[in-house]
Amino acid sequence: MEEINRSGKHGILMQNCSKLSVSGVTDVDSFDEKQIKLFTDCGELSIYGEDLHVNEMSVESGNVSVEGTISALIYGDKNAKKRPGLISRLLR
């Protein structure tokens, strides 16, 4: 069994407001074509845009790759209580 990489490092790389790579993702709460809600080592991250698609989502590495027209990245409260996300619900 592989060990999950939770080194506590969070990073974002965006190219031309159309490709986004996020590391340090601990959970995915929800996603649709206009909004993606992630939980990272730095708190909740909401990604807003149009035609958003999650291309890669790796629980093991904590990496998420998104494509579409990205218009905003907004961090929420790091200490806010989160409800069980999509990954947690799938792994039950």
PDB file of N, CA, C and O in Angstrom, chain B, residues numbered from 101:
ATOM      1  N   MET B 101       0.838  -1.186   0.000  1.00  0.00           N
ATOM      2  CA  MET B 101       0.000   0.000   0.000  1.00  0.00           C
ATOM      3  C   MET B 101       0.884   1.252   0.000  1.00  0.00           C
ATOM      4  O   MET B 101       1.835   1.344   0.776  1.00  0.00           O
ATOM      5  N   GLU B 102       0.565   2.213  -0.874  1.00  0.00           N
ATOM      6  CA  GLU B 102       1.345   3.435  -0.971  1.00  0.00           C
ATOM      7  C   GLU B 102       0.980   4.399   0.148  1.00  0.00           C
ATOM      8  O   GLU B 102      -0.166   4.467   0.593  1.00  0.00           O
ATOM      9  N   GLU B 103       1.991   5.141   0.590  1.00  0.00           N
ATOM     10  CA  GLU B 103       1.764   6.145   1.613  1.00  0.00           C
ATOM     11  C   GLU B 103       1.250   7.422   0.951  1.00  0.00           C
ATOM     12  O   GLU B 103       1.777   7.838  -0.081  1.00  0.00           O
ATOM     13  N   ILE B 104       0.240   8.036   1.527  1.00  0.00           N
ATOM     14  CA  ILE B 104      -0.332   9.261   0.976  1.00  0.00           C
ATOM     15  C   ILE B 104       0.622  10.418   1.261  1.00  0.00           C
ATOM     16  O   ILE B 104       1.071  10.598   2.393  1.00  0.00           O
ATOM     17  N   ASN B 105       0.927  11.200   0.227  1.00  0.00           N
ATOM     18  CA  ASN B 105       1.841  12.328   0.342  1.00  0.00           C
ATOM     19  C   ASN B 105       1.105  13.534   0.904  1.00  0.00           C
ATOM     20  O   ASN B 105       0.381  14.213   0.176  1.00  0.00           O
ATOM     21  N   ARG B 106       1.283  13.803   2.173  1.00  0.00           N
ATOM     22  CA  ARG B 106       0.678  14.963   2.836  1.00  0.00           C
ATOM     23  C   ARG B 106       1.798  15.768   3.488  1.00  0.00           C
ATOM     24  O   ARG B 106       1.856  15.887   4.711  1.00  0.00           O
ATOM     25  N   SER B 107       2.680  16.314   2.668  1.00  0.00           N
ATOM     26  CA  SER B 107       3.846  17.017   3.176  1.00  0.00           C
ATOM     27  C   SER B 107       3.512  18.411   3.694  1.00  0.00           C
ATOM     28  O   SER B 107       4.388  19.089   4.232  1.00  0.00           O
ATOM     29  N   GLY B 108       2.278  18.850   3.547  1.00  0.00           N
ATOM     30  CA  GLY B 108       1.893  20.164   4.033  1.00  0.00           C
ATOM     31  C   GLY B 108       2.247  21.275   3.059  1.00  0.00           C
ATOM     32  O   GLY B 108       2.197  22.448   3.427  1.00  0.00           O
ATOM     33  N   LYS B 109       2.604  20.936   1.829  1.00  0.00           N
ATOM     34  CA  LYS B 109       2.956  21.944   0.837  1.00  0.00           C
ATOM     35  C   LYS B 109       1.797  22.146  -0.128  1.00  0.00           C
ATOM     36  O   LYS B 109       1.274  21.202  -0.719  1.00  0.00           O
ATOM     37  N   HIS B 110       1.418  23.403  -0.264  1.00  0.00           N
ATOM     38  CA  HIS B 110       0.317  23.767  -1.145  1.00  0.00           C
ATOM     39  C   HIS B 110       0.859  24.721  -2.199  1.00  0.00           C
ATOM     40  O   HIS B 110       1.603  25.649  -1.884  1.00  0.00           O
ATOM     41  N   GLY B 111       0.486  24.490  -3.437  1.00  0.00           N
ATOM     42  CA  GLY B 111       0.933  25.369  -4.507  1.00  0.00           C
ATOM     43  C   GLY B 111      -0.101  25.460  -5.607  1.00  0.00           C
ATOM     44  O   GLY B 111      -0.942  24.577  -5.773  1.00  0.00           O
ATOM     45  N   ILE B 112      -0.020  26.557  -6.361  1.00  0.00           N
ATOM     46  CA  ILE B 112      -0.922  26.785  -7.485  1.00  0.00           C
ATOM     47  C   ILE B 112      -0.085  27.235  -8.678  1.00  0.00           C
ATOM     48  O   ILE B 112       0.790  28.093  -8.556  1.00  0.00           O
ATOM     49  N   LEU B 113      -0.370  26.643  -9.822  1.00  0.00           N
ATOM     50  CA  LEU B 113       0.258  27.051 -11.074  1.00  0.00           C
ATOM     51  C   LEU B 113      -0.856  27.255 -12.096  1.00  0.00           C
ATOM     52  O   LEU B 113      -1.597  26.323 -12.410  1.00  0.00           O
ATOM     53  N   MET B 114      -0.972  28.488 -12.617  1.00  0.00           N
ATOM     54  CA  MET B 114      -2.015  28.774 -13.592  1.00  0.00           C
ATOM     55  C   MET B 114      -1.361  29.269 -14.883  1.00  0.00           C
ATOM     56  O   MET B 114      -0.435  30.080 -14.860  1.00  0.00           O
ATOM     57  N   GLN B 115      -1.865  28.760 -16.003  1.00  0.00           N
ATOM     58  CA  GLN B 115      -1.374  29.155 -17.314  1.00  0.00           C
ATOM     59  C   GLN B 115      -2.502  29.789 -18.117  1.00  0.00           C
ATOM     60  O   GLN B 115      -3.519  29.149 -18.383  1.00  0.00           O
ATOM     61  N   ASN B 116      -2.316  31.050 -18.501  1.00  0.00           N
ATOM     62  CA  ASN B 116      -3.248  31.774 -19.381  1.00  0.00           C
ATOM     63  C   ASN B 116      -4.700  31.754 -18.895  1.00  0.00           C
ATOM     64  O   ASN B 116      -5.616  31.792 -19.717  1.00  0.00           O
ATOM     65  N   CYS B 117      -4.922  31.698 -17.624  1.00  0.00           N
ATOM     66  CA  CYS B 117      -6.274  31.675 -17.045  1.00  0.00           C
ATOM     67  C   CYS B 117      -7.131  30.550 -17.616  1.00  0.00           C
ATOM     68  O   CYS B 117      -8.359  30.633 -17.599  1.00  0.00           O
ATOM     69  N   SER B 118      -6.482  29.492 -18.125  1.00  0.00           N
ATOM     70  CA  SER B 118      -7.257  28.389 -18.693  1.00  0.00           C
ATOM     71  C   SER B 118      -6.817  27.017 -18.184  1.00  0.00           C
ATOM     72  O   SER B 118      -7.554  26.044 -18.337  1.00  0.00           O
ATOM     73  N   LYS B 119      -5.644  26.921 -17.588  1.00  0.00           N
ATOM     74  CA  LYS B 119      -5.167  25.666 -17.006  1.00  0.00           C
ATOM     75  C   LYS B 119      -4.677  25.952 -15.602  1.00  0.00           C
ATOM     76  O   LYS B 119      -3.938  26.909 -15.369  1.00  0.00           O
ATOM     77  N   LEU B 120      -5.095  25.112 -14.669  1.00  0.00           N
ATOM     78  CA  LEU B 120      -4.749  25.310 -13.270  1.00  0.00           C
ATOM     79  C   LEU B 120      -4.321  23.986 -12.670  1.00  0.00           C
ATOM     80  O   LEU B 120      -5.002  22.973 -12.826  1.00  0.00           O
ATOM     81  N   SER B 121      -3.181  24.000 -11.979  1.00  0.00           N
ATOM     82  CA  SER B 121      -2.713  22.833 -11.228  1.00  0.00           C
ATOM     83  C   SER B 121      -2.620  23.233  -9.772  1.00  0.00           C
ATOM     84  O   SER B 121      -2.004  24.246  -9.441  1.00  0.00           O
ATOM     85  N   VAL B 122      -3.227  22.446  -8.898  1.00  0.00           N
ATOM     86  CA  VAL B 122      -3.235  22.728  -7.465  1.00  0.00           C
ATOM     87  C   VAL B 122      -2.646  21.532  -6.744  1.00  0.00           C
ATOM     88  O   VAL B 122      -3.063  20.398  -6.976  1.00  0.00           O
ATOM     89  N   SER B 123      -1.673  21.776  -5.865  1.00  0.00           N
ATOM     90  CA  SER B 123      -1.108  20.714  -5.031  1.00  0.00           C
ATOM     91  C   SER B 123      -1.466  20.987  -3.575  1.00  0.00           C
ATOM     92  O   SER B 123      -1.849  22.102  -3.222  1.00  0.00           O
ATOM     93  N   GLY B 124      -1.342  19.981  -2.747  1.00  0.00           N
ATOM     94  CA  GLY B 124      -1.696  20.124  -1.337  1.00  0.00           C
ATOM     95  C   GLY B 124      -3.187  20.060  -1.098  1.00  0.00           C
ATOM     96  O   GLY B 124      -3.676  20.585  -0.098  1.00  0.00           O
ATOM     97  N   VAL B 125      -3.926  19.420  -2.007  1.00  0.00           N
ATOM     98  CA  VAL B 125      -5.381  19.275  -1.867  1.00  0.00           C
ATOM     99  C   VAL B 125      -5.665  18.101  -0.926  1.00  0.00           C
ATOM    100  O   VAL B 125      -5.170  16.993  -1.131  1.00  0.00           O
ATOM    101  N   THR B 126      -6.462  18.358   0.098  1.00  0.00           N
ATOM    102  CA  THR B 126      -6.799  17.317   1.060  1.00  0.00           C
ATOM    103  C   THR B 126      -8.172  16.713   0.808  1.00  0.00           C
ATOM    104  O   THR B 126      -8.440  15.585   1.225  1.00  0.00           O
ATOM    105  N   ASP B 127      -9.052  17.461   0.124  1.00  0.00           N
ATOM    106  CA  ASP B 127     -10.387  16.947  -0.157  1.00  0.00           C
ATOM    107  C   ASP B 127     -11.044  17.808  -1.235  1.00  0.00           C
ATOM    108  O   ASP B 127     -10.707  18.980  -1.400  1.00  0.00           O
ATOM    109  N   VAL B 128     -11.977  17.216  -1.959  1.00  0.00           N
ATOM    110  CA  VAL B 128     -12.776  17.937  -2.954  1.00  0.00           C
ATOM    111  C   VAL B 128     -14.210  17.937  -2.451  1.00  0.00           C
ATOM    112  O   VAL B 128     -14.800  16.879  -2.229  1.00  0.00           O
ATOM    113  N   ASP B 129     -14.772  19.136  -2.272  1.00  0.00           N
ATOM    114  CA  ASP B 129     -16.128  19.248  -1.742  1.00  0.00           C
ATOM    115  C   ASP B 129     -17.156  19.109  -2.853  1.00  0.00           C
ATOM    116  O   ASP B 129     -18.080  18.304  -2.742  1.00  0.00           O
ATOM    117  N   SER B 130     -17.008  19.880  -3.920  1.00  0.00           N
ATOM    118  CA  SER B 130     -17.976  19.833  -5.023  1.00  0.00           C
ATOM    119  C   SER B 130     -17.349  20.446  -6.267  1.00  0.00           C
ATOM    120  O   SER B 130     -16.383  21.206  -6.196  1.00  0.00           O
ATOM    121  N   PHE B 131     -17.927  20.092  -7.405  1.00  0.00           N
ATOM    122  CA  PHE B 131     -17.480  20.724  -8.639  1.00  0.00           C
ATOM    123  C   PHE B 131     -18.573  20.664  -9.694  1.00  0.00           C
ATOM    124  O   PHE B 131     -19.321  19.691  -9.785  1.00  0.00           O
ATOM    125  N   ASP B 132     -18.649  21.723 -10.488  1.00  0.00           N
ATOM    126  CA  ASP B 132     -19.505  21.778 -11.663  1.00  0.00           C
ATOM    127  C   ASP B 132     -18.819  22.691 -12.677  1.00  0.00           C
ATOM    128  O   ASP B 132     -17.653  23.040 -12.490  1.00  0.00           O
ATOM    129  N   GLU B 133     -19.500  23.080 -13.725  1.00  0.00           N
ATOM    130  CA  GLU B 133     -18.877  23.860 -14.791  1.00  0.00           C
ATOM    131  C   GLU B 133     -18.566  25.300 -14.406  1.00  0.00           C
ATOM    132  O   GLU B 133     -17.826  25.977 -15.120  1.00  0.00           O
ATOM    133  N   LYS B 134     -19.121  25.788 -13.278  1.00  0.00           N
ATOM    134  CA  LYS B 134     -18.908  27.177 -12.875  1.00  0.00           C
ATOM    135  C   LYS B 134     -18.133  27.334 -11.576  1.00  0.00           C
ATOM    136  O   LYS B 134     -17.585  28.406 -11.321  1.00  0.00           O
ATOM    137  N   GLN B 135     -18.069  26.284 -10.736  1.00  0.00           N
ATOM    138  CA  GLN B 135     -17.385  26.403  -9.449  1.00  0.00           C
ATOM    139  C   GLN B 135     -16.831  25.057  -9.014  1.00  0.00           C
ATOM    140  O   GLN B 135     -17.468  24.016  -9.173  1.00  0.00           O
ATOM    141  N   ILE B 136     -15.612  25.111  -8.455  1.00  0.00           N
ATOM    142  CA  ILE B 136     -14.985  23.935  -7.860  1.00  0.00           C
ATOM    143  C   ILE B 136     -14.560  24.321  -6.453  1.00  0.00           C
ATOM    144  O   ILE B 136     -13.873  25.326  -6.269  1.00  0.00           O
ATOM    145  N   LYS B 137     -14.961  23.536  -5.453  1.00  0.00           N
ATOM    146  CA  LYS B 137     -14.592  23.809  -4.061  1.00  0.00           C
ATOM    147  C   LYS B 137     -13.653  22.710  -3.584  1.00  0.00           C
ATOM    148  O   LYS B 137     -14.009  21.532  -3.568  1.00  0.00           O
ATOM    149  N   LEU B 138     -12.438  23.119  -3.195  1.00  0.00           N
ATOM    150  CA  LEU B 138     -11.416  22.209  -2.705  1.00  0.00           C
ATOM    151  C   LEU B 138     -11.033  22.579  -1.276  1.00  0.00           C
ATOM    152  O   LEU B 138     -11.224  23.718  -0.850  1.00  0.00           O
ATOM    153  N   PHE B 139     -10.500  21.626  -0.551  1.00  0.00           N
ATOM    154  CA  PHE B 139      -9.877  21.912   0.734  1.00  0.00           C
ATOM    155  C   PHE B 139      -8.398  21.634   0.569  1.00  0.00           C
ATOM    156  O   PHE B 139      -8.004  20.562   0.110  1.00  0.00           O
ATOM    157  N   THR B 140      -7.570  22.617   0.950  1.00  0.00           N
ATOM    158  CA  THR B 140      -6.125  22.506   0.807  1.00  0.00           C
ATOM    159  C   THR B 140      -5.471  22.643   2.174  1.00  0.00           C
ATOM    160  O   THR B 140      -6.138  22.861   3.186  1.00  0.00           O
ATOM    161  N   ASP B 141      -4.157  22.509   2.178  1.00  0.00           N
ATOM    162  CA  ASP B 141      -3.404  22.702   3.419  1.00  0.00           C
ATOM    163  C   ASP B 141      -3.489  24.136   3.917  1.00  0.00           C
ATOM    164  O   ASP B 141      -3.193  24.403   5.082  1.00  0.00           O
ATOM    165  N   CYS B 142      -3.893  25.072   3.043  1.00  0.00           N
ATOM    166  CA  CYS B 142      -4.030  26.491   3.412  1.00  0.00           C
ATOM    167  C   CYS B 142      -5.477  26.911   3.617  1.00  0.00           C
ATOM    168  O   CYS B 142      -5.751  28.100   3.780  1.00  0.00           O
ATOM    169  N   GLY B 143      -6.404  25.968   3.613  1.00  0.00           N
ATOM    170  CA  GLY B 143      -7.815  26.282   3.811  1.00  0.00           C
ATOM    171  C   GLY B 143      -8.656  25.952   2.588  1.00  0.00           C
ATOM    172  O   GLY B 143      -8.186  25.340   1.629  1.00  0.00           O
ATOM    173  N   GLU B 144      -9.907  26.373   2.649  1.00  0.00           N
ATOM    174  CA  GLU B 144     -10.845  26.121   1.552  1.00  0.00           C
ATOM    175  C   GLU B 144     -10.475  26.998   0.356  1.00  0.00           C
ATOM    176  O   GLU B 144     -10.162  28.177   0.519  1.00  0.00           O
ATOM    177  N   LEU B 145     -10.512  26.418  -0.849  1.00  0.00           N
ATOM    178  CA  LEU B 145     -10.223  27.149  -2.072  1.00  0.00           C
ATOM    179  C   LEU B 145     -11.394  26.978  -3.025  1.00  0.00           C
ATOM    180  O   LEU B 145     -11.751  25.855  -3.383  1.00  0.00           O
ATOM    181  N   SER B 146     -11.996  28.099  -3.439  1.00  0.00           N
ATOM    182  CA  SER B 146     -13.075  28.084  -4.426  1.00  0.00           C
ATOM    183  C   SER B 146     -12.529  28.609  -5.736  1.00  0.00           C
ATOM    184  O   SER B 146     -11.903  29.668  -5.783  1.00  0.00           O
ATOM    185  N   ILE B 147     -12.771  27.857  -6.802  1.00  0.00           N
ATOM    186  CA  ILE B 147     -12.345  28.225  -8.141  1.00  0.00           C
ATOM    187  C   ILE B 147     -13.603  28.541  -8.944  1.00  0.00           C
ATOM    188  O   ILE B 147     -14.508  27.712  -9.037  1.00  0.00           O
ATOM    189  N   TYR B 148     -13.661  29.747  -9.526  1.00  0.00           N
ATOM    190  CA  TYR B 148     -14.825  30.174 -10.288  1.00  0.00           C
ATOM    191  C   TYR B 148     -14.440  30.381 -11.742  1.00  0.00           C
ATOM    192  O   TYR B 148     -13.316  30.778 -12.045  1.00  0.00           O
ATOM    193  N   GLY B 149     -15.383  30.108 -12.645  1.00  0.00           N
ATOM    194  CA  GLY B 149     -15.134  30.325 -14.057  1.00  0.00           C
ATOM    195  C   GLY B 149     -16.242  29.760 -14.913  1.00  0.00           C
ATOM    196  O   GLY B 149     -17.368  29.572 -14.454  1.00  0.00           O
ATOM    197  N   GLU B 150     -15.912  29.493 -16.159  1.00  0.00           N
ATOM    198  CA  GLU B 150     -16.858  28.942 -17.125  1.00  0.00           C
ATOM    199  C   GLU B 150     -16.256  27.687 -17.748  1.00  0.00           C
ATOM    200  O   GLU B 150     -15.046  27.608 -17.960  1.00  0.00           O
ATOM    201  N   ASP B 151     -17.097  26.720 -18.035  1.00  0.00           N
ATOM    202  CA  ASP B 151     -16.673  25.461 -18.674  1.00  0.00           C
ATOM    203  C   ASP B 151     -15.521  24.797 -17.934  1.00  0.00           C
ATOM    204  O   ASP B 151     -14.585  24.306 -18.565  1.00  0.00           O
ATOM    205  N   LEU B 152     -15.575  24.773 -16.604  1.00  0.00           N
ATOM    206  CA  LEU B 152     -14.509  24.164 -15.798  1.00  0.00           C
ATOM    207  C   LEU B 152     -14.617  22.645 -15.850  1.00  0.00           C
ATOM    208  O   LEU B 152     -15.702  22.078 -15.719  1.00  0.00           O
ATOM    209  N   HIS B 153     -13.485  22.006 -16.040  1.00  0.00           N
ATOM    210  CA  HIS B 153     -13.412  20.546 -16.084  1.00  0.00           C
ATOM    211  C   HIS B 153     -12.252  20.083 -15.221  1.00  0.00           C
ATOM    212  O   HIS B 153     -11.144  20.608 -15.333  1.00  0.00           O
ATOM    213  N   VAL B 154     -12.494  19.111 -14.367  1.00  0.00           N
ATOM    214  CA  VAL B 154     -11.434  18.505 -13.571  1.00  0.00           C
ATOM    215  C   VAL B 154     -10.811  17.406 -14.422  1.00  0.00           C
ATOM    216  O   VAL B 154     -11.451  16.393 -14.705  1.00  0.00           O
ATOM    217  N   ASN B 155      -9.564  17.609 -14.826  1.00  0.00           N
ATOM    218  CA  ASN B 155      -8.874  16.636 -15.671  1.00  0.00           C
ATOM    219  C   ASN B 155      -8.204  15.543 -14.861  1.00  0.00           C
ATOM    220  O   ASN B 155      -8.194  14.380 -15.262  1.00  0.00           O
ATOM    221  N   GLU B 156      -7.647  15.917 -13.725  1.00  0.00           N
ATOM    222  CA  GLU B 156      -6.938  14.958 -12.873  1.00  0.00           C
ATOM    223  C   GLU B 156      -7.283  15.247 -11.428  1.00  0.00           C
ATOM    224  O   GLU B 156      -7.349  16.404 -11.010  1.00  0.00           O
ATOM    225  N   MET B 157      -7.501  14.188 -10.669  1.00  0.00           N
ATOM    226  CA  MET B 157      -7.774  14.323  -9.246  1.00  0.00           C
ATOM    227  C   MET B 157      -7.126  13.119  -8.568  1.00  0.00           C
ATOM    228  O   MET B 157      -7.634  12.002  -8.670  1.00  0.00           O
ATOM    229  N   SER B 158      -6.013  13.339  -7.880  1.00  0.00           N
ATOM    230  CA  SER B 158      -5.270  12.255  -7.265  1.00  0.00           C
ATOM    231  C   SER B 158      -5.318  12.365  -5.745  1.00  0.00           C
ATOM    232  O   SER B 158      -4.781  13.309  -5.165  1.00  0.00           O
ATOM    233  N   VAL B 159      -5.954  11.408  -5.117  1.00  0.00           N
ATOM    234  CA  VAL B 159      -6.031  11.366  -3.661  1.00  0.00           C
ATOM    235  C   VAL B 159      -4.644  11.096  -3.080  1.00  0.00           C
ATOM    236  O   VAL B 159      -4.281  11.660  -2.048  1.00  0.00           O
ATOM    237  N   GLU B 160      -3.877  10.243  -3.738  1.00  0.00           N
ATOM    238  CA  GLU B 160      -2.569   9.854  -3.222  1.00  0.00           C
ATOM    239  C   GLU B 160      -1.596  11.029  -3.166  1.00  0.00           C
ATOM    240  O   GLU B 160      -0.900  11.216  -2.169  1.00  0.00           O
ATOM    241  N   SER B 161      -1.550  11.818  -4.237  1.00  0.00           N
ATOM    242  CA  SER B 161      -0.577  12.910  -4.297  1.00  0.00           C
ATOM    243  C   SER B 161      -1.138  14.249  -3.837  1.00  0.00           C
ATOM    244  O   SER B 161      -0.373  15.163  -3.529  1.00  0.00           O
ATOM    245  N   GLY B 162      -2.457  14.378  -3.786  1.00  0.00           N
ATOM    246  CA  GLY B 162      -3.076  15.644  -3.406  1.00  0.00           C
ATOM    247  C   GLY B 162      -3.064  16.671  -4.526  1.00  0.00           C
ATOM    248  O   GLY B 162      -3.134  17.873  -4.271  1.00  0.00           O
ATOM    249  N   ASN B 163      -2.976  16.199  -5.775  1.00  0.00           N
ATOM    250  CA  ASN B 163      -2.941  17.100  -6.930  1.00  0.00           C
ATOM    251  C   ASN B 163      -4.277  17.106  -7.671  1.00  0.00           C
ATOM    252  O   ASN B 163      -4.924  16.071  -7.832  1.00  0.00           O
ATOM    253  N   VAL B 164      -4.672  18.304  -8.117  1.00  0.00           N
ATOM    254  CA  VAL B 164      -5.873  18.472  -8.923  1.00  0.00           C
ATOM    255  C   VAL B 164      -5.515  19.342 -10.119  1.00  0.00           C
ATOM    256  O   VAL B 164      -4.831  20.356  -9.977  1.00  0.00           O
ATOM    257  N   SER B 165      -5.983  18.938 -11.301  1.00  0.00           N
ATOM    258  CA  SER B 165      -5.746  19.689 -12.532  1.00  0.00           C
ATOM    259  C   SER B 165      -7.099  20.113 -13.100  1.00  0.00           C
ATOM    260  O   SER B 165      -8.013  19.299 -13.230  1.00  0.00           O
ATOM    261  N   VAL B 166      -7.215  21.401 -13.436  1.00  0.00           N
ATOM    262  CA  VAL B 166      -8.474  21.974 -13.910  1.00  0.00           C
ATOM    263  C   VAL B 166      -8.221  22.707 -15.223  1.00  0.00           C
ATOM    264  O   VAL B 166      -7.188  23.355 -15.390  1.00  0.00           O
ATOM    265  N   GLU B 167      -9.172  22.601 -16.155  1.00  0.00           N
ATOM    266  CA  GLU B 167      -9.133  23.375 -17.391  1.00  0.00           C
ATOM    267  C   GLU B 167     -10.456  24.094 -17.567  1.00  0.00           C
ATOM    268  O   GLU B 167     -11.493  23.625 -17.098  1.00  0.00           O
ATOM    269  N   GLY B 168     -10.422  25.226 -18.238  1.00  0.00           N
ATOM    270  CA  GLY B 168     -11.608  26.028 -18.506  1.00  0.00           C
ATOM    271  C   GLY B 168     -11.226  27.493 -18.463  1.00  0.00           C
ATOM    272  O   GLY B 168     -10.041  27.828 -18.438  1.00  0.00           O
ATOM    273  N   THR B 169     -12.210  28.362 -18.454  1.00  0.00           N
ATOM    274  CA  THR B 169     -11.957  29.795 -18.326  1.00  0.00           C
ATOM    275  C   THR B 169     -12.038  30.149 -16.851  1.00  0.00           C
ATOM    276  O   THR B 169     -13.129  30.232 -16.288  1.00  0.00           O
ATOM    277  N   ILE B 170     -10.887  30.357 -16.224  1.00  0.00           N
ATOM    278  CA  ILE B 170     -10.819  30.596 -14.779  1.00  0.00           C
ATOM    279  C   ILE B 170     -10.884  32.097 -14.531  1.00  0.00           C
ATOM    280  O   ILE B 170     -10.074  32.858 -15.061  1.00  0.00           O
ATOM    281  N   SER B 171     -11.864  32.520 -13.712  1.00  0.00           N
ATOM    282  CA  SER B 171     -12.041  33.946 -13.459  1.00  0.00           C
ATOM    283  C   SER B 171     -11.674  34.367 -12.041  1.00  0.00           C
ATOM    284  O   SER B 171     -11.385  35.541 -11.809  1.00  0.00           O
ATOM    285  N   ALA B 172     -11.678  33.422 -11.072  1.00  0.00           N
ATOM    286  CA  ALA B 172     -11.353  33.804  -9.697  1.00  0.00           C
ATOM    287  C   ALA B 172     -10.914  32.592  -8.881  1.00  0.00           C
ATOM    288  O   ALA B 172     -11.409  31.479  -9.062  1.00  0.00           O
ATOM    289  N   LEU B 173      -9.974  32.844  -7.982  1.00  0.00           N
ATOM    290  CA  LEU B 173      -9.545  31.877  -6.967  1.00  0.00           C
ATOM    291  C   LEU B 173      -9.735  32.567  -5.624  1.00  0.00           C
ATOM    292  O   LEU B 173      -9.155  33.625  -5.382  1.00  0.00           O
ATOM    293  N   ILE B 174     -10.542  31.978  -4.755  1.00  0.00           N
ATOM    294  CA  ILE B 174     -10.845  32.615  -3.472  1.00  0.00           C
ATOM    295  C   ILE B 174     -10.616  31.619  -2.347  1.00  0.00           C
ATOM    296  O   ILE B 174     -11.155  30.512  -2.352  1.00  0.00           O
ATOM    297  N   TYR B 175      -9.793  32.042  -1.370  1.00  0.00           N
ATOM    298  CA  TYR B 175      -9.551  31.213  -0.191  1.00  0.00           C
ATOM    299  C   TYR B 175     -10.557  31.545   0.898  1.00  0.00           C
ATOM    300  O   TYR B 175     -10.914  32.705   1.100  1.00  0.00           O
ATOM    301  N   GLY B 176     -11.007  30.511   1.594  1.00  0.00           N
ATOM    302  CA  GLY B 176     -11.897  30.682   2.735  1.00  0.00           C
ATOM    303  C   GLY B 176     -11.110  30.520   4.025  1.00  0.00           C
ATOM    304  O   GLY B 176      -9.880  30.470   4.020  1.00  0.00           O
ATOM    305  N   ASP B 177     -11.833  30.439   5.117  1.00  0.00           N
ATOM    306  CA  ASP B 177     -11.243  30.322   6.440  1.00  0.00           C
ATOM    307  C   ASP B 177     -10.536  28.976   6.594  1.00  0.00           C
ATOM    308  O   ASP B 177     -11.133  27.924   6.362  1.00  0.00           O
ATOM    309  N   LYS B 178      -9.277  29.016   6.980  1.00  0.00           N
ATOM    310  CA  LYS B 178      -8.502  27.788   7.160  1.00  0.00           C
ATOM    311  C   LYS B 178      -9.039  26.950   8.311  1.00  0.00           C
ATOM    312  O   LYS B 178      -8.936  25.724   8.282  1.00  0.00           O
ATOM    313  N   ASN B 179      -9.608  27.589   9.319  1.00  0.00           N
ATOM    314  CA  ASN B 179     -10.062  26.886  10.514  1.00  0.00           C
ATOM    315  C   ASN B 179     -11.546  26.529  10.483  1.00  0.00           C
ATOM    316  O   ASN B 179     -12.077  25.993  11.456  1.00  0.00           O
ATOM    317  N   ALA B 180     -12.214  26.824   9.374  1.00  0.00           N
ATOM    318  CA  ALA B 180     -13.650  26.528   9.292  1.00  0.00           C
ATOM    319  C   ALA B 180     -13.874  25.026   9.304  1.00  0.00           C
ATOM    320  O   ALA B 180     -13.107  24.261   8.720  1.00  0.00           O
ATOM    321  N   LYS B 181     -14.928  24.621   9.973  1.00  0.00           N
ATOM    322  CA  LYS B 181     -15.305  23.207   9.982  1.00  0.00           C
ATOM    323  C   LYS B 181     -15.801  22.845   8.604  1.00  0.00           C
ATOM    324  O   LYS B 181     -16.616  23.561   8.023  1.00  0.00           O
ATOM    325  N   LYS B 182     -15.315  21.743   8.079  1.00  0.00           N
ATOM    326  CA  LYS B 182     -15.757  21.328   6.757  1.00  0.00           C
ATOM    327  C   LYS B 182     -16.644  20.110   6.877  1.00  0.00           C
ATOM    328  O   LYS B 182     -16.483  19.280   7.772  1.00  0.00           O
ATOM    329  N   ARG B 183     -17.571  20.023   5.965  1.00  0.00           N
ATOM    330  CA  ARG B 183     -18.398  18.832   5.909  1.00  0.00           C
ATOM    331  C   ARG B 183     -17.640  17.794   5.082  1.00  0.00           C
ATOM    332  O   ARG B 183     -16.749  18.159   4.315  1.00  0.00           O
ATOM    333  N   PRO B 184     -17.968  16.535   5.216  1.00  0.00           N
ATOM    334  CA  PRO B 184     -17.252  15.524   4.430  1.00  0.00           C
ATOM    335  C   PRO B 184     -17.372  15.811   2.941  1.00  0.00           C
ATOM    336  O   PRO B 184     -18.469  16.024   2.425  1.00  0.00           O
ATOM    337  N   GLY B 185     -16.239  15.813   2.262  1.00  0.00           N
ATOM    338  CA  GLY B 185     -16.214  16.124   0.847  1.00  0.00           C
ATOM    339  C   GLY B 185     -16.472  14.922  -0.034  1.00  0.00           C
ATOM    340  O   GLY B 185     -16.768  13.827   0.444  1.00  0.00           O
ATOM    341  N   LEU B 186     -16.355  15.146  -1.323  1.00  0.00           N
ATOM    342  CA  LEU B 186     -16.628  14.122  -2.309  1.00  0.00           C
ATOM    343  C   LEU B 186     -15.714  12.911  -2.136  1.00  0.00           C
ATOM    344  O   LEU B 186     -16.178  11.771  -2.173  1.00  0.00           O
ATOM    345  N   ILE B 187     -14.431  13.153  -1.949  1.00  0.00           N
ATOM    346  CA  ILE B 187     -13.474  12.053  -1.790  1.00  0.00           C
ATOM    347  C   ILE B 187     -13.796  11.250  -0.538  1.00  0.00           C
ATOM    348  O   ILE B 187     -13.776  10.020  -0.575  1.00  0.00           O
ATOM    349  N   SER B 188     -14.091  11.923   0.567  1.00  0.00           N
ATOM    350  CA  SER B 188     -14.427  11.238   1.815  1.00  0.00           C
ATOM    351  C   SER B 188     -15.692  10.402   1.673  1.00  0.00           C
ATOM    352  O   SER B 188     -15.777   9.289   2.194  1.00  0.00           O
ATOM    353  N   ARG B 189     -16.669  10.951   0.963  1.00  0.00           N
ATOM    354  CA  ARG B 189     -17.929  10.221   0.774  1.00  0.00           C
ATOM    355  C   ARG B 189     -17.714   9.000  -0.113  1.00  0.00           C
ATOM    356  O   ARG B 189     -18.323   7.956   0.119  1.00  0.00           O
ATOM    357  N   LEU B 190     -16.866   9.112  -1.115  1.00  0.00           N
ATOM    358  CA  LEU B 190     -16.613   7.984  -2.019  1.00  0.00           C
ATOM    359  C   LEU B 190     -15.832   6.864  -1.350  1.00  0.00           C
ATOM    360  O   LEU B 190     -16.004   5.693  -1.689  1.00  0.00           O
ATOM    361  N   LEU B 191     -14.976   7.221  -0.401  1.00  0.00           N
ATOM    362  CA  LEU B 191     -14.113   6.223   0.243  1.00  0.00           C
ATOM    363  C   LEU B 191     -14.730   5.562   1.455  1.00  0.00           C
ATOM    364  O   LEU B 191     -14.076   4.751   2.111  1.00  0.00           O
ATOM    365  N   ARG B 192     -15.958   5.883   1.767  1.00  0.00           N
ATOM    366  CA  ARG B 192     -16.634   5.237   2.919  1.00  0.00           C
ATOM    367  C   ARG B 192     -16.974   3.820   2.627  1.00  0.00           C
ATOM    368  O   ARG B 192     -17.540   3.133   3.477  1.00  0.00           O
TER     369      ARG B 192
END
